[in-house]
């Protein structure tokens, strides 16, 4: 399992510029959770502009994956996550067409959602009728769907023994090949 959202393309409804720093959407998928206690100086969080209204943030994983869990990290103090909604989707980059996973009303600053969703490509965080949305990291723990492998899940598995899936990273058929197939990836007909 790996964080499939890390360093992927992220966008937000607006971007805060504060203390000579642009709090851009990509900061929430940079792999850095360490700056949560002092985001003003660590410069590792994303934030929307201060304004009453709806604030959105979204990451495009670029390919459909099987998602096991999603963790949303806010800064370690303050209340800039309460009331957020978490959406997932596969066919559109619009949160309004995604599936609502949860609405969080607490002011906690770390939220983990255990999930078992196949073919998720877009993760959206929405905070309605609030002043700001500040995210320090989003981790999406997932893996390629069965039948695919590689870092970007764009390689097709061979014909593994008994229809077993291949290794999601290397493409190797761990139980060997079905009869009539050979090679480490079981992709050579014999």
N, C-alpha and C positions, 0 to 999 in steps of 0.2 A: 504494500500500500504506500502511496506517495501523495504529496500535495500537488494535485494536478492543476491548481490555479496559480501556483507560483510563477511570477514573471509573465503572466498572460495579459492580454489587452483588457484594460479596465477603463470605464468611463463613469462620470458622475454628473448630476444635474447642474452643478455650478462648482467653482473651485475657489477656495479661500486663499488669499495672499495676505500673510500676517507675519510680522517680525522677519522681513526679508526672506520669506520662504513660501513657495507655492505648494500648498497641501493637495497635490494632485492625486487622482484616483489610483495610479499605479503604486503609490506608497503602501496601499493596503494589500498588495500581493508581491511585495519585495522580499518576503521570507524573514523579515526582521520584526520580532515581537518585543525586543529588549527595551525599546524606547517608550513603552506605555506609561511609565511613571513620570516622564518629563518630555512629552511630545513637542513642546515649544523649542527645546534645545536639541533633542535627538533627531528631529526632522524625519520621522519614519511613519507618520500617520497621514491619512487623507482627511479632508474636511470640506464641506460645502460652505457657501457664504452664509453669514448670519442673516436670516430673513424668515419671517413667519411663512409657512407653506409646506409643500411636499418636497422632500429631498430624496434623491435616488442615487444608488451606486450599483454598478453591474460589472461582472467579469465574464468574458467569452473564453471558455476553455479551448476553443477552436475545433474540437472534435467531441463526439458523444462518448461519455465514460460511465462506468458503474460507480456510483457514489455510496460510500459506507458511512461517512460522517462529514459534517460541516461545523467548523468552529469559528465564531465571530468574536474578535477581540476589540474592545474599546480601550480607552486610556484607563489607567488603574484608579482614577478618582473622577468625580463629577457624574453628571447625568446627561450624556449625549447619545445614549443608545436606547433608553426606555421608550417603549411604544413602537419599536421597529418591527417590520414584517420581513420575512424571508421567503423568497420565491425561487423556484427552479423551473427550467424549461429546456426544450430541445429545438424547437422549430422557429423561434423568433427571438430577437434580442430586445423585445418589449416585455417588461415585467408584468404588464397587465394581461398578457396572454399566458403567463406561466402559472404553475401550481403553487398555491400558498401553503407553505410548510408550517408556519407558526407566527403568532403575534406575541411579542414579548412586552410585558407591562412592567417588569421589574427593572430596577436601576443597576442590576449586576453588570459587570463589565466584561465577563467571559461567558459565552453561551455556546454549548455544544449540542448539536442535533444528531442523534443516531439515525441513520437513514439506510435504506436498502433500495435505492432507485437506479434503474438502468437507463442508459442513454440520456444523460443530462449534459447539456452544453453550456447553459447560461445560469448564473447564480445572481440574484438581485436582492439588495437590501433597500427597503423603502421606509422612510420615517415621515409620517403624515402630520400636518398641522403642528410642526415643531420649529424651533429656531435654527437647528444645525444637525448635521449627521457627521460624526467623527468616527472613523474606523482606523484601527491600528494594524490589523491583519485579518485576513480571511483565509482559512485553511480548508481545502476541499480534499478529503482523503478518498482517493478512488483508484481505479485501475481500468485497463481496457476491457471492453465486453468480450465474452467468449468468442473465439474465432479470430481475434485480432491481437497484435503485439507490437511493441516498439515504444519509444518515448512518446511518439505522437499517435499511437494506435492505428497507424496507416498501413501496416503490413498484415497480410492474411496468413493465418496458420495453415500448415499442411494437413495431411490426412493422418491424424494421430490414432493410435490403437484404441479401439472400442469407442471412438467418437469423443475421447477425452480432450479437454482444451489444452492448448500448448502453454508454455511458460509465457506470461504476459510481458516480460522484458526481453527475453532472448528468442522466443519462438520455438524453442526446443520441445519436442514431444517426449515428455518425461517417462512415459510408459512404453515408448517405442512407436513403430509405425503399423498401420493396418497392412494386411497382406497386399502385396503388389506395389508398395511404396517404400522408399528408402531415403537416406540422407538424414542429417541432424534435424532438419525441419520437416522431414517426411513429405517433401515436395517433388521428389523425383520418382516418376513411374518406372516400374521395372518389368 
